[in-house]
């Protein structure tokens, strides 16, 4: 019997370790020039130009109802993911490494997990020192649900 594993690009947002399935990540970028879009929801930071493509930038802190980045914190980074054939730039605090995690460490979302994370998570991995929350990019970028929130 072979053990199954999954690979995740790890990111940090407001101190929480998150994982995005590596196959969904197209690019990792330093802060780009983001142009605001009038009348867009607050969690839409704007749009950016990525090699000639217009990419919607999502402020994940705002999207999840977290406090804004402090003035003394580093500039956000960006992870570009694909959703329904469109690229989206997720503005995050920092990017970590790619982790290959054994499925035996995986658990469904515990009831004690903060509702903000539970809303956009597929589950967790219990690591040695902390929890890695697996982001569900589809639910995170479901615009109808996000607009209702």
N, CA, C and O atoms as a GROMACS GRO file, in nm:
protein
  596
    1UNK      N    1   0.085  -0.117   0.000
    1UNK     CA    2   0.000   0.000   0.000
    1UNK      C    3   0.090   0.124   0.000
    1UNK      O    4   0.177   0.138   0.086
    2UNK      N    5   0.069   0.213  -0.096
    2UNK     CA    6   0.151   0.334  -0.103
    2UNK      C    7   0.081   0.448  -0.031
    2UNK      O    8  -0.042   0.460  -0.035
    3UNK      N    9   0.161   0.530   0.033
    3UNK     CA   10   0.106   0.647   0.101
    3UNK      C   11   0.082   0.757   0.000
    3UNK      O   12   0.163   0.779  -0.089
    4UNK      N   13  -0.030   0.826   0.014
    4UNK     CA   14  -0.061   0.938  -0.072
    4UNK      C   15  -0.011   1.066  -0.007
    4UNK      O   16  -0.008   1.079   0.115
    5UNK      N   17   0.028   1.161  -0.091
    5UNK     CA   18   0.069   1.290  -0.038
    5UNK      C   19   0.025   1.399  -0.133
    5UNK      O   20  -0.007   1.373  -0.249
    6UNK      N   21   0.023   1.520  -0.082
    6UNK     CA   22  -0.014   1.637  -0.162
    6UNK      C   23   0.091   1.744  -0.141
    6UNK      O   24   0.152   1.753  -0.034
    7UNK      N   25   0.111   1.827  -0.245
    7UNK     CA   26   0.207   1.935  -0.235
    7UNK      C   27   0.133   2.068  -0.228
    7UNK      O   28   0.035   2.091  -0.298
    8UNK      N   29   0.184   2.154  -0.141
    8UNK     CA   30   0.122   2.285  -0.119
    8UNK      C   31   0.227   2.394  -0.120
    8UNK      O   32   0.337   2.376  -0.067
    9UNK      N   33   0.194   2.507  -0.181
    9UNK     CA   34   0.272   2.628  -0.165
    9UNK      C   35   0.223   2.689  -0.035
    9UNK      O   36   0.104   2.714  -0.020
   10UNK      N   37   0.314   2.712   0.060
   10UNK     CA   38   0.272   2.767   0.188
   10UNK      C   39   0.281   2.919   0.184
   10UNK      O   40   0.372   2.977   0.126
   11UNK      N   41   0.182   2.980   0.248
   11UNK     CA   42   0.176   3.126   0.256
   11UNK      C   43   0.138   3.163   0.399
   11UNK      O   44   0.090   3.079   0.475
   12UNK      N   45   0.161   3.289   0.434
   12UNK     CA   46   0.117   3.341   0.564
   12UNK      C   47   0.023   3.457   0.541
   12UNK      O   48   0.043   3.541   0.452
   13UNK      N   49  -0.080   3.460   0.623
   13UNK     CA   50  -0.176   3.569   0.621
   13UNK      C   51  -0.218   3.595   0.765
   13UNK      O   52  -0.276   3.508   0.830
   14UNK      N   53  -0.188   3.715   0.814
   14UNK     CA   54  -0.221   3.752   0.953
   14UNK      C   55  -0.171   3.647   1.052
   14UNK      O   56  -0.239   3.614   1.148
   15UNK      N   57  -0.051   3.595   1.026
   15UNK     CA   58   0.010   3.499   1.117
   15UNK      C   59  -0.029   3.354   1.094
   15UNK      O   60   0.038   3.265   1.146
   16UNK      N   61  -0.134   3.327   1.019
   16UNK     CA   62  -0.180   3.190   0.996
   16UNK      C   63  -0.106   3.128   0.878
   16UNK      O   64  -0.088   3.192   0.774
   17UNK      N   65  -0.062   3.004   0.895
   17UNK     CA   66   0.001   2.928   0.787
   17UNK      C   67  -0.109   2.865   0.702
   17UNK      O   68  -0.197   2.795   0.752
   18UNK      N   69  -0.104   2.892   0.572
   18UNK     CA   70  -0.203   2.841   0.477
   18UNK      C   71  -0.132   2.766   0.367
   18UNK      O   72  -0.014   2.789   0.340
   19UNK      N   73  -0.203   2.676   0.303
   19UNK     CA   74  -0.148   2.602   0.190
   19UNK      C   75  -0.240   2.611   0.070
   19UNK      O   76  -0.362   2.599   0.082
   20UNK      N   77  -0.179   2.633  -0.047
   20UNK     CA   78  -0.253   2.632  -0.173
   20UNK      C   79  -0.199   2.515  -0.254
   20UNK      O   80  -0.078   2.505  -0.271
   21UNK      N   81  -0.285   2.427  -0.305
   21UNK     CA   82  -0.235   2.315  -0.386
   21UNK      C   83  -0.141   2.367  -0.495
   21UNK      O   84  -0.175   2.459  -0.570
   22UNK      N   85  -0.023   2.306  -0.504
   22UNK     CA   86   0.082   2.357  -0.591
   22UNK      C   87   0.038   2.362  -0.738
   22UNK      O   88   0.085   2.448  -0.812
   23UNK      N   89  -0.049   2.272  -0.778
   23UNK     CA   90  -0.092   2.270  -0.918
   23UNK      C   91  -0.180   2.390  -0.955
   23UNK      O   92  -0.198   2.418  -1.073
   24UNK      N   93  -0.233   2.460  -0.855
   24UNK     CA   94  -0.317   2.578  -0.881
   24UNK      C   95  -0.236   2.707  -0.890
   24UNK      O   96  -0.286   2.809  -0.936
   25UNK      N   97  -0.111   2.702  -0.844
   25UNK     CA   98  -0.028   2.823  -0.839
   25UNK      C   99   0.049   2.840  -0.970
   25UNK      O  100   0.124   2.752  -1.012
   26UNK      N  101   0.028   2.956  -1.033
   26UNK     CA  102   0.095   2.985  -1.160
   26UNK      C  103   0.219   3.070  -1.141
   26UNK      O  104   0.319   3.049  -1.210
   27UNK      N  105   0.214   3.166  -1.049
   27UNK     CA  106   0.325   3.258  -1.026
   27UNK      C  107   0.327   3.300  -0.880
   27UNK      O  108   0.225   3.299  -0.812
   28UNK      N  109   0.446   3.338  -0.835
   28UNK     CA  110   0.464   3.404  -0.706
   28UNK      C  111   0.536   3.534  -0.737
   28UNK      O  112   0.642   3.534  -0.798
   29UNK      N  113   0.476   3.647  -0.695
   29UNK     CA  114   0.528   3.778  -0.732
   29UNK      C  115   0.551   3.866  -0.611
   29UNK      O  116   0.483   3.854  -0.509
   30UNK      N  117   0.648   3.955  -0.623
   30UNK     CA  118   0.661   4.063  -0.525
   30UNK      C  119   0.551   4.164  -0.557
   30UNK      O  120   0.480   4.149  -0.657
   31UNK      N  121   0.537   4.264  -0.473
   31UNK     CA  122   0.432   4.362  -0.492
   31UNK      C  123   0.437   4.421  -0.633
   31UNK      O  124   0.542   4.466  -0.679
   32UNK      N  125   0.324   4.421  -0.698
   32UNK     CA  126   0.309   4.475  -0.833
   32UNK      C  127   0.233   4.607  -0.826
   32UNK      O  128   0.172   4.639  -0.723
   33UNK      N  129   0.236   4.681  -0.933
   33UNK     CA  130   0.157   4.804  -0.943
   33UNK      C  131   0.011   4.764  -0.965
   33UNK      O  132  -0.025   4.713  -1.072
   34UNK      N  133  -0.071   4.787  -0.865
   34UNK     CA  134  -0.212   4.748  -0.871
   34UNK      C  135  -0.295   4.874  -0.894
   34UNK      O  136  -0.282   4.973  -0.822
   35UNK      N  137  -0.380   4.870  -0.996
   35UNK     CA  138  -0.467   4.982  -1.029
   35UNK      C  139  -0.606   4.957  -0.973
   35UNK      O  140  -0.668   4.855  -1.004
   36UNK      N  141  -0.655   5.049  -0.889
   36UNK     CA  142  -0.789   5.034  -0.831
   36UNK      C  143  -0.895   5.033  -0.940
   36UNK      O  144  -0.879   5.095  -1.045
   37UNK      N  145  -1.002   4.963  -0.913
   37UNK     CA  146  -1.115   4.957  -1.004
   37UNK      C  147  -1.233   5.026  -0.935
   37UNK      O  148  -1.278   4.980  -0.830
   38UNK      N  149  -1.283   5.135  -0.992
   38UNK     CA  150  -1.394   5.207  -0.928
   38UNK      C  151  -1.515   5.116  -0.907
   38UNK      O  152  -1.547   5.032  -0.991
   39UNK      N  153  -1.581   5.135  -0.794
   39UNK     CA  154  -1.705   5.066  -0.758
   39UNK      C  155  -1.687   4.915  -0.735
   39UNK      O  156  -1.786   4.842  -0.728
   40UNK      N  157  -1.564   4.868  -0.724
   40UNK     CA  158  -1.543   4.725  -0.697
   40UNK      C  159  -1.554   4.701  -0.547
   40UNK      O  160  -1.536   4.793  -0.468
   41UNK      N  161  -1.584   4.577  -0.507
   41UNK     CA  162  -1.591   4.546  -0.364
   41UNK      C  163  -1.457   4.577  -0.297
   41UNK      O  164  -1.353   4.578  -0.364
   42UNK      N  165  -1.458   4.602  -0.167
   42UNK     CA  166  -1.336   4.637  -0.094
   42UNK      C  167  -1.227   4.533  -0.100
   42UNK      O  168  -1.109   4.567  -0.095
   43UNK      N  169  -1.265   4.407  -0.113
   43UNK     CA  170  -1.165   4.300  -0.116
   43UNK      C  171  -1.100   4.286  -0.254
   43UNK      O  172  -1.004   4.211  -0.268
   44UNK      N  173  -1.150   4.356  -0.355
   44UNK     CA  174  -1.083   4.360  -0.484
   44UNK      C  175  -0.986   4.478  -0.478
   44UNK      O  176  -1.026   4.594  -0.483
   45UNK      N  177  -0.856   4.445  -0.466
   45UNK     CA  178  -0.754   4.550  -0.454
   45UNK      C  179  -0.740   4.626  -0.584
   45UNK      O  180  -0.699   4.743  -0.584
   46UNK      N  181  -0.772   4.562  -0.696
   46UNK     CA  182  -0.762   4.625  -0.828
   46UNK      C  183  -0.719   4.524  -0.932
   46UNK      O  184  -0.746   4.404  -0.919
   47UNK      N  185  -0.652   4.573  -1.033
   47UNK     CA  186  -0.601   4.484  -1.139
   47UNK      C  187  -0.454   4.514  -1.160
   47UNK      O  188  -0.405   4.624  -1.131
   48UNK      N  189  -0.383   4.413  -1.211
   48UNK     CA  190  -0.243   4.431  -1.243
   48UNK      C  191  -0.216   4.367  -1.379
   48UNK      O  192  -0.292   4.284  -1.427
   49UNK      N  193  -0.106   4.408  -1.439
   49UNK     CA  194  -0.067   4.357  -1.570
   49UNK      C  195   0.042   4.252  -1.548
   49UNK      O  196   0.150   4.284  -1.497
   50UNK      N  197   0.014   4.129  -1.585
   50UNK     CA  198   0.110   4.020  -1.572
   50UNK      C  199   0.141   3.968  -1.711
   50UNK      O  200   0.065   3.889  -1.768
   51UNK      N  201   0.253   4.012  -1.765
   51UNK     CA  202   0.298   3.970  -1.898
   51UNK      C  203   0.187   3.988  -2.003
   51UNK      O  204   0.161   3.899  -2.084
   52UNK      N  205   0.123   4.106  -1.998
   52UNK     CA  206   0.022   4.139  -2.096
   52UNK      C  207  -0.119   4.093  -2.063
   52UNK      O  208  -0.213   4.125  -2.136
   53UNK      N  209  -0.136   4.018  -1.955
   53UNK     CA  210  -0.269   3.975  -1.913
   53UNK      C  211  -0.316   4.060  -1.797
   53UNK      O  212  -0.238   4.092  -1.707
   54UNK      N  213  -0.442   4.097  -1.798
   54UNK     CA  214  -0.501   4.171  -1.687
   54UNK      C  215  -0.545   4.069  -1.582
   54UNK      O  216  -0.621   3.977  -1.610
   55UNK      N  217  -0.495   4.088  -1.460
   55UNK     CA  218  -0.519   3.995  -1.351
   55UNK      C  219  -0.589   4.070  -1.238
   55UNK      O  220  -0.544   4.177  -1.197
   56UNK      N  221  -0.699   4.015  -1.187
   56UNK     CA  222  -0.770   4.073  -1.073
   56UNK      C  223  -0.692   4.042  -0.946
   56UNK      O  224  -0.660   3.926  -0.918
   57UNK      N  225  -0.663   4.146  -0.868
   57UNK     CA  226  -0.591   4.130  -0.742
   57UNK      C  227  -0.691   4.130  -0.626
   57UNK      O  228  -0.771   4.222  -0.612
   58UNK      N  229  -0.686   4.025  -0.543
   58UNK     CA  230  -0.777   4.009  -0.430
   58UNK      C  231  -0.699   4.032  -0.302
   58UNK      O  232  -0.598   3.965  -0.277
   59UNK      N  233  -0.744   4.125  -0.219
   59UNK     CA  234  -0.683   4.149  -0.088
   59UNK      C  235  -0.740   4.044   0.007
   59UNK      O  236  -0.853   4.056   0.053
   60UNK      N  237  -0.660   3.941   0.036
   60UNK     CA  238  -0.712   3.831   0.118
   60UNK      C  239  -0.746   3.875   0.260
   60UNK      O  240  -0.840   3.823   0.320
   61UNK      N  241  -0.671   3.969   0.314
   61UNK     CA  242  -0.704   4.016   0.449
   61UNK      C  243  -0.846   4.075   0.450
   61UNK      O  244  -0.927   4.042   0.536
   62UNK      N  245  -0.875   4.160   0.353
   62UNK     CA  246  -1.007   4.222   0.345
   62UNK      C  247  -1.113   4.116   0.314
   62UNK      O  248  -1.219   4.116   0.376
   63UNK      N  249  -1.084   4.027   0.221
   63UNK     CA  250  -1.179   3.922   0.181
   63UNK      C  251  -1.223   3.837   0.300
   63UNK      O  252  -1.338   3.793   0.307
   64UNK      N  253  -1.129   3.814   0.394
   64UNK     CA  254  -1.158   3.727   0.508
   64UNK      C  255  -1.193   3.804   0.635
   64UNK      O  256  -1.206   3.746   0.742
   65UNK      N  257  -1.209   3.937   0.622
   65UNK     CA  258  -1.247   4.016   0.738
   65UNK      C  259  -1.137   4.029   0.842
   65UNK      O  260  -1.166   4.046   0.960
   66UNK      N  261  -1.012   4.021   0.800
   66UNK     CA  262  -0.899   4.033   0.891
   66UNK      C  263  -0.854   4.179   0.897
   66UNK      O  264  -0.884   4.257   0.807
   67UNK      N  265  -0.782   4.216   1.003
   67UNK     CA  266  -0.736   4.355   1.011
   67UNK      C  267  -0.641   4.389   0.896
   67UNK      O  268  -0.568   4.302   0.848
   68UNK      N  269  -0.641   4.514   0.852
   68UNK     CA  270  -0.550   4.552   0.742
   68UNK      C  271  -0.404   4.540   0.785
   68UNK      O  272  -0.372   4.541   0.904
   69UNK      N  273  -0.319   4.531   0.687
   69UNK     CA  274  -0.175   4.522   0.710
   69UNK      C  275  -0.129   4.649   0.780
   69UNK      O  276  -0.168   4.760   0.740
   70UNK      N  277  -0.048   4.635   0.882
   70UNK     CA  278   0.004   4.750   0.956
   70UNK      C  279   0.104   4.829   0.873
   70UNK      O  280   0.166   4.776   0.781
   71UNK      N  281   0.120   4.956   0.907
   71UNK     CA  282   0.211   5.043   0.833
   71UNK      C  283   0.356   4.994   0.841
   71UNK      O  284   0.434   5.018   0.749
   72UNK      N  285   0.392   4.926   0.950
   72UNK     CA  286   0.530   4.880   0.965
   72UNK      C  287   0.551   4.738   0.911
   72UNK      O  288   0.663   4.686   0.918
   73UNK      N  289   0.447   4.676   0.858
   73UNK     CA  290   0.461   4.541   0.801
   73UNK      C  291   0.514   4.550   0.658
   73UNK      O  292   0.497   4.650   0.589
   74UNK      N  293   0.580   4.441   0.617
   74UNK     CA  294   0.634   4.436   0.481
   74UNK      C  295   0.522   4.448   0.378
   74UNK      O  296   0.407   4.415   0.404
   75UNK      N  297   0.560   4.494   0.259
   75UNK     CA  298   0.464   4.503   0.148
   75UNK      C  299   0.413   4.362   0.117
   75UNK      O  300   0.486   4.264   0.134
   76UNK      N  301   0.288   4.354   0.072
   76UNK     CA  302   0.233   4.220   0.042
   76UNK      C  303   0.303   4.155  -0.076
   76UNK      O  304   0.362   4.221  -0.162
   77UNK      N  305   0.293   4.024  -0.078
   77UNK     CA  306   0.337   3.947  -0.194
   77UNK      C  307   0.210   3.899  -0.264
   77UNK      O  308   0.099   3.925  -0.219
   78UNK      N  309   0.229   3.829  -0.373
   78UNK     CA  310   0.116   3.786  -0.453
   78UNK      C  311   0.138   3.644  -0.503
   78UNK      O  312   0.246   3.608  -0.549
   79UNK      N  313   0.033   3.565  -0.492
   79UNK     CA  314   0.033   3.431  -0.550
   79UNK      C  315  -0.076   3.432  -0.658
   79UNK      O  316  -0.191   3.462  -0.629
   80UNK      N  317  -0.038   3.399  -0.781
   80UNK     CA  318  -0.135   3.399  -0.891
   80UNK      C  319  -0.189   3.258  -0.908
   80UNK      O  320  -0.114   3.161  -0.926
   81UNK      N  321  -0.322   3.248  -0.901
   81UNK     CA  322  -0.390   3.120  -0.916
   81UNK      C  323  -0.490   3.132  -1.030
   81UNK      O  324  -0.524   3.242  -1.073
   82UNK      N  325  -0.536   3.018  -1.078
   82UNK     CA  326  -0.634   3.015  -1.186
   82UNK      C  327  -0.768   2.971  -1.127
   82UNK      O  328  -0.775   2.876  -1.049
   83UNK      N  329  -0.875   3.041  -1.166
   83UNK     CA  330  -1.009   3.004  -1.123
   83UNK      C  331  -1.102   3.023  -1.242
   83UNK      O  332  -1.117   3.134  -1.293
   84UNK      N  333  -1.163   2.916  -1.285
   84UNK     CA  334  -1.255   2.918  -1.400
   84UNK      C  335  -1.190   2.981  -1.523
   84UNK      O  336  -1.254   3.056  -1.597
   85UNK      N  337  -1.063   2.950  -1.544
   85UNK     CA  338  -0.992   2.996  -1.662
   85UNK      C  339  -0.939   3.138  -1.654
   85UNK      O  340  -0.880   3.187  -1.750
   86UNK      N  341  -0.960   3.204  -1.541
   86UNK     CA  342  -0.913   3.342  -1.523
   86UNK      C  343  -0.804   3.346  -1.416
   86UNK      O  344  -0.814   3.276  -1.315
   87UNK      N  345  -0.700   3.428  -1.437
   87UNK     CA  346  -0.597   3.442  -1.333
   87UNK      C  347  -0.639   3.542  -1.226
   87UNK      O  348  -0.699   3.645  -1.256
   88UNK      N  349  -0.607   3.510  -1.102
   88UNK     CA  350  -0.632   3.598  -0.988
   88UNK      C  351  -0.504   3.608  -0.908
   88UNK      O  352  -0.435   3.509  -0.886
   89UNK      N  353  -0.473   3.728  -0.863
   89UNK     CA  354  -0.358   3.752  -0.778
   89UNK      C  355  -0.408   3.763  -0.635
   89UNK      O  356  -0.487   3.852  -0.603
   90UNK      N  357  -0.363   3.673  -0.548
   90UNK     CA  358  -0.402   3.676  -0.408
   90UNK      C  359  -0.295   3.752  -0.331
   90UNK      O  360  -0.181   3.707  -0.324
   91UNK      N  361  -0.331   3.867  -0.274
   91UNK     CA  362  -0.236   3.946  -0.197
   91UNK      C  363  -0.225   3.887  -0.057
   91UNK      O  364  -0.323   3.879   0.016
   92UNK      N  365  -0.103   3.847  -0.022
   92UNK     CA  366  -0.078   3.777   0.103
   92UNK      C  367   0.038   3.846   0.175
   92UNK      O  368   0.100   3.937   0.120
   93UNK      N  369   0.067   3.802   0.298
   93UNK     CA  370   0.176   3.862   0.374
   93UNK      C  371   0.312   3.809   0.328
   93UNK      O  372   0.405   3.887   0.309
   94UNK      N  373   0.323   3.677   0.311
   94UNK     CA  374   0.451   3.620   0.269
   94UNK      C  375   0.430   3.481   0.211
   94UNK      O  376   0.328   3.416   0.235
   95UNK      N  377   0.529   3.439   0.134
   95UNK     CA  378   0.529   3.305   0.074
   95UNK      C  379   0.636   3.223   0.143
   95UNK      O  380   0.746   3.272   0.169
   96UNK      N  381   0.604   3.099   0.171
   96UNK     CA  382   0.701   3.009   0.234
   96UNK      C  383   0.759   2.914   0.132
   96UNK      O  384   0.805   2.955   0.025
   97UNK      N  385   0.756   2.788   0.166
   97UNK     CA  386   0.814   2.686   0.080
   97UNK      C  387   0.704   2.594   0.027
   97UNK      O  388   0.588   2.606   0.064
   98UNK      N  389   0.744   2.503  -0.059
   98UNK     CA  390   0.653   2.400  -0.105
   98UNK      C  391   0.669   2.280  -0.012
   98UNK      O  392   0.780   2.230   0.007
   99UNK      N  393   0.558   2.236   0.047
   99UNK     CA  394   0.561   2.121   0.137
   99UNK      C  395   0.487   2.005   0.074
   99UNK      O  396   0.379   2.022   0.016
  100UNK      N  397   0.545   1.886   0.084
  100UNK     CA  398   0.476   1.763   0.046
  100UNK      C  399   0.429   1.700   0.176
  100UNK      O  400   0.510   1.661   0.261
  101UNK      N  401   0.298   1.689   0.191
  101UNK     CA  402   0.240   1.642   0.317
  101UNK      C  403   0.168   1.510   0.297
  101UNK      O  404   0.091   1.493   0.203
  102UNK      N  405   0.194   1.419   0.387
  102UNK     CA  406   0.134   1.287   0.386
  102UNK      C  407  -0.013   1.297   0.422
  102UNK      O  408  -0.050   1.370   0.514
  103UNK      N  409  -0.098   1.224   0.350
  103UNK     CA  410  -0.242   1.228   0.375
  103UNK      C  411  -0.280   1.185   0.516
  103UNK      O  412  -0.389   1.218   0.563
  104UNK      N  413  -0.194   1.110   0.584
  104UNK     CA  414  -0.226   1.068   0.720
  104UNK      C  415  -0.230   1.187   0.817
  104UNK      O  416  -0.285   1.176   0.927
  105UNK      N  417  -0.170   1.300   0.778
  105UNK     CA  418  -0.171   1.420   0.862
  105UNK      C  419  -0.294   1.506   0.837
  105UNK      O  420  -0.318   1.603   0.910
  106UNK      N  421  -0.372   1.472   0.735
  106UNK     CA  422  -0.487   1.553   0.694
  106UNK      C  423  -0.608   1.526   0.784
  106UNK      O  424  -0.633   1.413   0.823
  107UNK      N  425  -0.683   1.633   0.814
  107UNK     CA  426  -0.809   1.622   0.888
  107UNK      C  427  -0.910   1.718   0.828
  107UNK      O  428  -0.873   1.821   0.770
  108UNK      N  429  -1.036   1.685   0.841
  108UNK     CA  430  -1.140   1.781   0.803
  108UNK      C  431  -1.131   1.899   0.898
  108UNK      O  432  -1.069   1.890   1.004
  109UNK      N  433  -1.194   2.010   0.860
  109UNK     CA  434  -1.189   2.129   0.944
  109UNK      C  435  -1.245   2.098   1.083
  109UNK      O  436  -1.358   2.051   1.096
  110UNK      N  437  -1.167   2.124   1.187
  110UNK     CA  438  -1.222   2.106   1.322
  110UNK      C  439  -1.324   2.214   1.353
  110UNK      O  440  -1.317   2.324   1.298
  111UNK      N  441  -1.419   2.183   1.439
  111UNK     CA  442  -1.523   2.281   1.473
  111UNK      C  443  -1.464   2.402   1.542
  111UNK      O  444  -1.525   2.509   1.543
  112UNK      N  445  -1.346   2.387   1.600
  112UNK     CA  446  -1.282   2.498   1.671
  112UNK      C  447  -1.207   2.593   1.577
  112UNK      O  448  -1.159   2.698   1.621
  113UNK      N  449  -1.197   2.557   1.449
  113UNK     CA  450  -1.128   2.643   1.353
  113UNK      C  451  -1.209   2.770   1.332
  113UNK      O  452  -1.331   2.765   1.315
  114UNK      N  453  -1.141   2.884   1.334
  114UNK     CA  454  -1.206   3.014   1.314
  114UNK      C  455  -1.296   3.008   1.191
  114UNK      O  456  -1.257   2.955   1.087
  115UNK      N  457  -1.415   3.064   1.202
  115UNK     CA  458  -1.514   3.058   1.093
  115UNK      C  459  -1.461   3.118   0.964
  115UNK      O  460  -1.497   3.073   0.855
  116UNK      N  461  -1.376   3.222   0.975
  116UNK     CA  462  -1.320   3.283   0.854
  116UNK      C  463  -1.238   3.182   0.774
  116UNK      O  464  -1.245   3.178   0.651
  117UNK      N  465  -1.160   3.100   0.846
  117UNK     CA  466  -1.077   3.001   0.777
  117UNK      C  467  -1.163   2.884   0.730
  117UNK      O  468  -1.143   2.831   0.621
  118UNK      N  469  -1.260   2.845   0.813
  118UNK     CA  470  -1.346   2.731   0.778
  118UNK      C  471  -1.422   2.757   0.650
  118UNK      O  472  -1.444   2.666   0.570
  119UNK      N  473  -1.464   2.882   0.629
  119UNK     CA  474  -1.541   2.920   0.511
  119UNK      C  475  -1.465   2.893   0.380
  119UNK      O  476  -1.526   2.862   0.278
  120UNK      N  477  -1.334   2.904   0.383
  120UNK     CA  478  -1.254   2.894   0.260
  120UNK      C  479  -1.151   2.782   0.266
  120UNK      O  480  -1.052   2.783   0.193
  121UNK      N  481  -1.175   2.685   0.354
  121UNK     CA  482  -1.077   2.577   0.374
  121UNK      C  483  -1.133   2.441   0.336
  121UNK      O  484  -1.252   2.413   0.352
  122UNK      N  485  -1.042   2.357   0.286
  122UNK     CA  486  -1.076   2.216   0.256
  122UNK      C  487  -1.041   2.125   0.372
  122UNK      O  488  -1.075   2.006   0.369
  123UNK      N  489  -0.974   2.176   0.473
  123UNK     CA  490  -0.929   2.094   0.584
  123UNK      C  491  -0.796   2.146   0.634
  123UNK      O  492  -0.750   2.253   0.594
  124UNK      N  493  -0.735   2.068   0.723
  124UNK     CA  494  -0.609   2.111   0.783
  124UNK      C  495  -0.508   1.996   0.781
  124UNK      O  496  -0.543   1.879   0.764
  125UNK      N  497  -0.384   2.033   0.799
  125UNK     CA  498  -0.276   1.937   0.824
  125UNK      C  499  -0.215   1.978   0.957
  125UNK      O  500  -0.180   2.094   0.978
  126UNK      N  501  -0.202   1.882   1.047
  126UNK     CA  502  -0.137   1.908   1.176
  126UNK      C  503   0.013   1.888   1.155
  126UNK      O  504   0.060   1.776   1.136
  127UNK      N  505   0.087   1.999   1.160
  127UNK     CA  506   0.231   1.994   1.148
  127UNK      C  507   0.290   1.989   1.289
  127UNK      O  508   0.218   1.993   1.388
  128UNK      N  509   0.422   1.980   1.296
  128UNK     CA  510   0.486   1.967   1.426
  128UNK      C  511   0.454   2.082   1.520
  128UNK      O  512   0.424   2.060   1.638
  129UNK      N  513   0.459   2.207   1.469
  129UNK     CA  514   0.442   2.323   1.556
  129UNK      C  515   0.313   2.401   1.534
  129UNK      O  516   0.278   2.486   1.616
  130UNK      N  517   0.242   2.375   1.425
  130UNK     CA  518   0.124   2.455   1.395
  130UNK      C  519   0.032   2.383   1.297
  130UNK      O  520   0.064   2.276   1.246
  131UNK      N  521  -0.082   2.446   1.271
  131UNK     CA  522  -0.177   2.392   1.174
  131UNK      C  523  -0.154   2.459   1.039
  131UNK      O  524  -0.128   2.579   1.032
  132UNK      N  525  -0.164   2.381   0.934
  132UNK     CA  526  -0.166   2.437   0.798
  132UNK      C  527  -0.309   2.426   0.749
  132UNK      O  528  -0.362   2.315   0.737
  133UNK      N  529  -0.371   2.540   0.721
  133UNK     CA  530  -0.508   2.544   0.670
  133UNK      C  531  -0.500   2.538   0.518
  133UNK      O  532  -0.432   2.620   0.456
  134UNK      N  533  -0.569   2.441   0.458
  134UNK     CA  534  -0.568   2.424   0.312
  134UNK      C  535  -0.674   2.515   0.251
  134UNK      O  536  -0.794   2.499   0.277
  135UNK      N  537  -0.631   2.612   0.169
  135UNK     CA  538  -0.726   2.703   0.105
  135UNK      C  539  -0.800   2.635  -0.008
  135UNK      O  540  -0.741   2.565  -0.090
  136UNK      N  541  -0.930   2.654  -0.011
  136UNK     CA  542  -1.013   2.610  -0.122
  136UNK      C  543  -1.030   2.730  -0.214
  136UNK      O  544  -1.115   2.816  -0.191
  137UNK      N  545  -0.948   2.736  -0.318
  137UNK     CA  546  -0.945   2.852  -0.408
  137UNK      C  547  -1.082   2.875  -0.472
  137UNK      O  548  -1.122   2.990  -0.492
  138UNK      N  549  -1.152   2.768  -0.504
  138UNK     CA  550  -1.284   2.781  -0.566
  138UNK      C  551  -1.380   2.857  -0.473
  138UNK      O  552  -1.447   2.950  -0.517
  139UNK      N  553  -1.385   2.818  -0.347
  139UNK     CA  554  -1.475   2.886  -0.252
  139UNK      C  555  -1.425   3.026  -0.220
  139UNK      O  556  -1.505   3.118  -0.203
  140UNK      N  557  -1.295   3.043  -0.213
  140UNK     CA  558  -1.237   3.175  -0.185
  140UNK      C  559  -1.274   3.275  -0.293
  140UNK      O  560  -1.302   3.391  -0.263
  141UNK      N  561  -1.275   3.231  -0.419
  141UNK     CA  562  -1.299   3.320  -0.532
  141UNK      C  563  -1.441   3.311  -0.587
  141UNK      O  564  -1.469   3.369  -0.692
  142UNK      N  565  -1.529   3.240  -0.519
  142UNK     CA  566  -1.669   3.235  -0.563
  142UNK      C  567  -1.730   3.372  -0.538
  142UNK      O  568  -1.768   3.406  -0.426
  143UNK      N  569  -1.738   3.451  -0.645
  143UNK     CA  570  -1.776   3.591  -0.633
  143UNK      C  571  -1.916   3.613  -0.576
  143UNK      O  572  -1.938   3.708  -0.501
  144UNK      N  573  -2.011   3.527  -0.610
  144UNK     CA  574  -2.147   3.544  -0.557
  144UNK      C  575  -2.147   3.530  -0.406
  144UNK      O  576  -2.208   3.609  -0.335
  145UNK      N  577  -2.077   3.426  -0.357
  145UNK     CA  578  -2.069   3.403  -0.212
  145UNK      C  579  -1.990   3.515  -0.147
  145UNK      O  580  -2.027   3.562  -0.040
  146UNK      N  581  -1.880   3.558  -0.209
  146UNK     CA  582  -1.796   3.664  -0.152
  146UNK      C  583  -1.872   3.795  -0.145
  146UNK      O  584  -1.858   3.869  -0.047
  147UNK      N  585  -1.952   3.825  -0.245
  147UNK     CA  586  -2.029   3.949  -0.244
  147UNK      C  587  -2.135   3.948  -0.134
  147UNK      O  588  -2.167   4.052  -0.076
  148UNK      N  589  -2.190   3.829  -0.105
  148UNK     CA  590  -2.291   3.818  -0.002
  148UNK      C  591  -2.231   3.834   0.138
  148UNK      O  592  -2.301   3.873   0.231
  149UNK      N  593  -2.102   3.805   0.151
  149UNK     CA  594  -2.035   3.808   0.283
  149UNK      C  595  -2.015   3.943   0.333
  149UNK      O  596  -1.961   3.961   0.442
   0.00000   0.00000   0.00000
